[in-house]
Structure formats: structure tokens, C-alpha cells
Amino acid sequence: QVQLVESGGGLVQPGGSLRLSCAASGSIFSIKTMGWYRQAPGKERELVAYRTSGSSTNYADSVKGRFTISRDNVKNTVYLQMNSLKPEDTAVYYCNIKDTWGGDYWGQGTQVTVSS
């Protein structure tokens, strides 16, 4: 069983920054990707960014140049640094881990609201 605990969400003004954290614990043997998704009201969940075990990264076009995903392998923690936030970044952000055995694990979500 894998548990993901997210933190770092909140209310921020446009142009501001936030850093999300996701700490993974439990039976984690072979991580394939660690990443972040988001879901805005009335919209489908979408990929924000992910990082592979080989340190390759992939970002949604809407966040390229503003968001950075990083990972602490020792702490089994993945971070999402979000800069130059826009109102359209408002969403619930979910941490996700996929392992090489087909496991697909999700956090409980953390709310990010960008508003003046």
C-alpha cells in the first residue's frame, strides 16, 4: 500500500508563487513516474508535469517556463514549484505515482487558488 500526502496549497495573488510537496510512503519498490495533475471546477483532470525515474521531465504547455517539478529520492518526495501563477491555474492539484508493476497511486489533493 502506498500513501501520498500533499501539502503547500493555498491562496495566492496573480504573479505569485507556491511550492507543492508530496511525500510518498509505504510499499514503494520501483517508481516509474512521479507527477502532478490538476482539476479545475467543471473540467477534466489534466497532467501538469511528471518526472521519470531517469530524471526526464514533461510539462503541460500551459505551465512550461513557470512550473518546475523536482524530486528528492531519499525522502521519496516530489515537489512542484509554481511561479508566475495565473487565475487559470486555480484547481485542485493531485500528486500521482506510477510504478513499473502497473500501480497508479493518487494523493488526496490540495487546493490552489489564484485570485486578487
PyMOL commands that set and color helices and strands:
alter all, ss='L'
color gray80, all
select helices_A, chain A and resi 87-89
alter helices_A, ss='H'
color red, helices_A
select strands_A, chain A and resi 2-7+10-12+18-26+31-39+46-52+57-59+67-72+77-82+91-99+104-106+110-114
alter strands_A, ss='S'
color yellow, strands_A
deselect
rebuild
show_as cartoon
